Amino acid sequence: MKNLSVGIIGAGPAGIAAAVECKASGIGNVVVFEKSTKFCSTIRRLYPAGKRVDRDYKGSKESSTGICTFETESKEEFIQRMKKYIEDYQIKIEYNVEINSLEKNDDFYFLKGGTLNFARAYVVIIGTGVFDRPKKPSYPIPEEIKDRVFFELPKELPEGEKILIVGGGNTAAELACLLAGKCDVHLSYRRPQFFRINEENLKELERKKDNIRFYLGTEIRELKGDNDLVKVFFTDGHTESFSKIFYCLGGSTPKLFLEKMGIKFQENLPAIDEFGESNLQRVFLIGDIAIKKGTIMHAFNSAHKAVKRILEKYPQVKLL
């Protein structure tokens, strides 16, 4: 587990800009955690080749206040710009690590993925952007079982129930490990082996394998109600009933993600001050996740403002 001055969640424009501002200000012990395998993954995924990345978007005009800036350029040029910032400022990024909760311990926060502590940080900056909606299966979910089928993790996890988790990524692995020993856990994945799970989660799955039943190389054809249970029809002809099903197929909504961390909301927006600090002391929100509609330029500037405030309010961060 890493001991950090600043832990940054998300390697998009906001997260990278925050790391740049930290390093330029003399905060050396900084790591960015990114759930995908590359930085700026949303731009890479959603922008087609050659598409413009606009500085001024839908009439918004914002001057640059920090180190990171740009003019309207192509997707490829913008990716190269961000790569150069990472290289020039020697930004450390841990890829394929999804941080989904924080736990306060004295003057530090544990950055957690499921049951694993990936780091202990004095300051946490969340710059994940607005997430995708949770992905759903192609087959329908009958109305009578919708209260037993989940596409996001609830605030209160079940105990003593027979649970089916569907998915082969880090979120599915972390939930399986979290519930192992507390519930009768079954994990279904369409491929015959895992290939998208990071090393730490694979080790945790191995440690808890006796409390998890793996259905690898399986796919679901249909769901039906079965009294108070959900009856699952697999494509290989196997049927089985579960009290709850959790789909971990990717995507998440920012509100639940933040509420799980203990961050309060006002009118469906995170309750933050003008510098991005939340109700959790030394936890800052920057970029799109903190406002209704943002731009890349706003993400850069909010990173600058947050780091400037961190240095003013918590100067000891440079000594950790």
C-alpha positions in Angstrom: 0.0 0.0 0.0 1.3 3.4 -1.0 1.6 6.3 1.4 0.9 9.5 -0.5 0.7 13.2 0.0 -2.0 13.4 -2.7 -4.0 10.6 -4.2 -5.9 11.6 -7.4 -8.8 9.5 -8.8 -9.1 9.7 -12.6 -6.5 10.2 -15.3 -8.6 12.4 -17.5 -7.9 16.1 -18.2 -8.8 17.2 -14.6 -6.8 14.5 -12.9 -3.7 14.9 -15.0 -3.9 18.7 -14.6 -4.2 18.3 -10.8 -1.1 16.1 -10.8 0.8 18.6 -12.9 -0.1 21.5 -10.6 0.9 19.4 -7.5 4.3 18.5 -9.0 5.0 22.0 -10.2 4.2 23.3 -6.7 6.6 21.0 -5.0 4.3 18.3 -3.8 6.3 15.2 -4.8 4.4 12.2 -3.4 1.5 12.1 -5.9 -0.1 9.2 -7.7 -3.1 9.2 -10.1 -5.3 6.1 -10.1 -7.1 5.2 -13.3 -9.6 2.4 -13.8 -8.9 2.0 -17.5 -5.7 1.0 -19.2 -4.9 4.5 -20.7 -5.1 8.2 -19.7 -7.9 10.3 -21.2 -9.9 7.1 -21.9 -13.2 8.9 -22.4 -11.8 11.1 -25.1 -10.1 8.1 -26.7 -13.3 6.1 -26.6 -15.9 8.7 -27.6 -14.1 10.9 -30.0 -13.6 9.5 -33.5 -10.3 9.9 -35.3 -9.6 13.5 -36.3 -12.5 15.0 -34.2 -11.9 18.5 -32.8 -11.4 18.9 -29.1 -12.8 22.4 -28.5 -11.5 24.9 -26.0 -14.7 26.9 -26.0 -17.7 24.6 -26.0 -21.3 25.6 -26.6 -20.6 29.3 -26.1 -18.5 28.9 -23.0 -15.4 31.0 -22.8 -12.9 30.5 -20.0 -9.4 31.9 -19.8 -6.5 29.7 -18.7 -5.4 30.2 -15.1 -3.2 27.2 -14.5 -0.3 25.4 -16.2 -2.4 23.1 -18.4 -4.0 24.9 -21.4 -4.8 24.3 -25.1 -6.4 25.7 -28.1 -8.9 23.9 -30.3 -7.1 20.9 -31.8 -7.7 17.4 -33.0 -8.2 14.4 -30.8 -4.7 13.1 -31.6 -3.0 16.4 -30.9 -4.8 16.7 -27.6 -3.8 13.2 -26.5 -0.2 14.0 -27.4 -0.4 17.2 -25.4 -1.6 15.3 -22.3 1.1 12.7 -22.9 3.7 15.5 -22.9 2.4 16.9 -19.6 2.7 13.4 -18.1 6.2 13.0 -19.3 7.5 16.5 -18.5 6.2 16.4 -15.0 6.9 12.7 -14.4 3.3 12.0 -13.4 2.9 8.5 -11.8 -0.3 6.8 -13.0 -1.5 3.4 -11.7 -3.7 2.0 -14.4 -6.5 -0.7 -14.1 -7.2 0.4 -10.5 -10.7 1.4 -9.8 -11.1 3.4 -6.5 -14.7 3.1 -5.3 -14.6 4.2 -1.7 -12.7 6.2 0.9 -12.1 5.3 4.6 -10.9 8.0 7.0 -8.1 6.9 9.4 -6.7 9.6 11.6 -5.4 12.4 9.3 -5.4 10.2 6.2 -7.8 8.5 3.8 -7.5 4.9 2.6 -8.3 4.7 -1.1 -10.1 1.5 -1.5 -11.2 -0.8 -4.3 -13.6 -3.3 -2.8 -11.8 -4.8 0.2 -8.3 -3.7 -1.0 -6.5 -0.6 0.3 -4.5 0.7 -2.7 -3.1 3.8 -0.9 -3.2 6.0 2.1 -3.3 9.7 1.2 -3.4 13.0 3.2 -5.3 14.8 0.4 -7.7 13.2 -2.1 -8.6 14.8 -5.4 -11.5 13.3 -7.4 -11.4 14.2 -11.1 -13.2 11.3 -12.7 -15.6 13.2 -14.9 -19.2 12.2 -15.5 -19.4 8.5 -15.8 -21.4 6.5 -18.3 -24.8 5.1 -17.4 -24.4 1.5 -16.1 -24.4 -1.0 -19.0 -27.3 -3.4 -19.1 -27.8 -6.9 -20.7 -29.5 -7.3 -24.1 -32.3 -9.5 -22.6 -35.2 -7.8 -20.8 -35.5 -7.5 -17.0 -39.1 -8.5 -16.1 -40.9 -5.8 -14.0 -41.7 -8.2 -11.1 -38.0 -8.8 -10.4 -36.6 -5.3 -10.9 -36.3 -4.7 -7.1 -33.9 -7.7 -6.9 -31.7 -6.8 -9.9 -29.0 -4.2 -9.4 -26.7 -2.3 -11.9 -24.9 -0.4 -9.2 -23.7 -1.3 -5.7 -26.2 -0.3 -3.0 -25.2 1.6 0.1 -26.1 -1.4 2.3 -24.7 -4.7 1.1 -26.7 -7.9 1.6 -25.8 -10.6 4.1 -26.8 -14.2 4.3 -28.3 -14.3 0.8 -27.6 -16.3 -2.4 -26.1 -13.7 -4.8 -25.2 -13.9 -8.5 -22.7 -11.4 -9.7 -22.4 -11.0 -13.5 -19.2 -9.5 -15.0 -15.5 -10.1 -15.4 -13.9 -6.8 -14.5 -12.5 -5.3 -11.3 -15.9 -4.2 -10.0 -17.3 -7.7 -10.2 -14.2 -9.1 -8.6 -14.3 -6.6 -5.8 -17.9 -7.1 -5.0 -17.5 -10.9 -5.0 -14.6 -10.6 -2.5 -16.5 -8.1 -0.4 -19.5 -10.5 -0.1 -17.5 -13.7 0.2 -18.1 -15.3 3.5 -21.1 -13.0 4.2 -23.3 -14.4 1.4 -23.5 -17.5 -0.9 -21.6 -15.8 -3.8 -21.7 -17.0 -7.4 -19.7 -15.1 -10.1 -20.8 -15.5 -13.7 -18.5 -14.4 -16.6 -19.0 -15.1 -20.3 -15.3 -15.8 -21.0 -13.5 -18.9 -19.8 -10.9 -16.9 -17.8 -10.5 -13.4 -16.4 -8.3 -10.9 -18.4 -9.5 -7.5 -17.3 -8.8 -7.8 -13.6 -5.8 -6.2 -12.0 -3.2 -8.3 -10.1 -4.4 -7.3 -6.6 -7.9 -8.3 -7.3 -6.8 -11.6 -8.9 -4.9 -12.4 -5.7 -7.9 -11.5 -3.6 -10.1 -13.8 -5.7 -7.6 -16.6 -5.2 -7.6 -16.1 -1.4 -11.3 -16.2 -1.3 -12.0 -18.8 -3.9 -13.4 -21.3 -1.4 -16.2 -18.8 -0.6 -17.0 -18.0 -4.3 -18.5 -20.3 -6.9 -17.2 -19.4 -10.3 -19.4 -19.9 -13.5 -16.8 -19.1 -16.1 -17.6 -19.4 -19.8 -21.3 -18.9 -19.1 -23.9 -16.6 -20.5 -27.4 -15.7 -19.4 -30.4 -16.2 -21.8 -33.3 -15.1 -19.6 -34.5 -14.0 -16.2 -37.9 -14.8 -14.6 -39.5 -14.4 -11.2 -39.5 -17.4 -8.9 -41.6 -16.4 -5.9 -39.3 -14.1 -4.0 -36.2 -15.1 -6.1 -34.9 -14.5 -9.5 -34.6 -17.6 -11.8 -31.7 -17.5 -14.2 -31.7 -19.4 -17.4 -28.1 -19.9 -18.7 -27.4 -20.6 -22.4 -26.0 -24.0 -21.5 -29.4 -25.2 -20.2 -28.5 -24.7 -16.6 -31.1 -22.9 -14.4 -30.7 -21.6 -10.9 -32.5 -19.2 -8.6 -30.9 -16.3 -6.6 -32.2 -13.8 -4.1 -30.4 -10.9 -5.8 -28.4 -10.3 -9.0 -25.7 -7.7 -9.4 -24.6 -6.7 -12.9 -21.1 -5.3 -13.0 -20.8 -4.6 -16.8 -19.2 -1.2 -16.6 -20.4 2.4 -16.1 -21.5 4.1 -12.9 -23.3 7.3 -11.9 -21.3 10.0 -10.1 -23.9 10.6 -7.3 -23.9 7.0 -5.9 -20.1 6.8 -6.4 -19.6 10.0 -4.3 -22.4 9.3 -1.7 -20.7 5.9 -1.0 -17.6 7.9 -0.1 -19.6 10.1 2.3 -19.8 13.2 0.2 -23.0 15.2 0.7 -25.2 16.6 -2.1 -27.3 19.7 -2.5 -29.9 19.8 -5.3 -28.3 16.8 -7.0 -24.8 18.4 -7.0 -21.9 17.7 -4.7 -21.8 20.2 -1.8 -18.4 21.8 -2.4 -16.9 25.2 -1.6 -15.5 27.6 -4.2 -12.2 25.7 -4.3 -13.8 22.3 -4.8 -13.4 21.0 -1.2 -16.3 18.8 -0.1 -17.8 18.2 3.4 -14.9 15.6 3.8 -11.9 17.7 4.9 -9.1 17.5 2.3 -11.3 15.7 -0.3 -11.6 17.9 -3.4 -13.8 17.5 -6.5 -12.6 19.0 -9.8 -13.8 19.0 -13.4 -17.2 17.7 -14.7 -18.1 15.6 -11.7 -18.4 18.8 -9.6 -20.8 20.8 -11.8 -23.7 20.4 -14.2 -21.9 21.1 -17.4 -18.2 21.6 -17.7 -15.4 22.0 -20.3 -11.9 20.7 -20.5 -10.7 24.3 -19.9 -12.8 24.4 -16.7 -11.3 21.0 -15.7 -7.8 22.4 -16.0 -8.7 25.6 -14.1 -10.5 23.8 -11.3 -7.4 21.6 -10.8 -5.3 24.8 -10.5 -7.7 26.4 -8.0 -7.9 23.2 -5.9 -4.2 22.7 -5.7 -3.6 26.4 -4.9 -6.1 26.1 -2.0 -4.5 22.9 -0.8 -1.2 24.6 -0.5 -2.7 27.6 1.3 -4.9 25.6 3.7 -2.8 22.5 4.2 0.8 23.5 3.7 2.1 20.4 5.5 1.1 18.4 2.4 4.6 19.3 0.9 6.3 17.7 3.9 4.6 14.3 3.6 
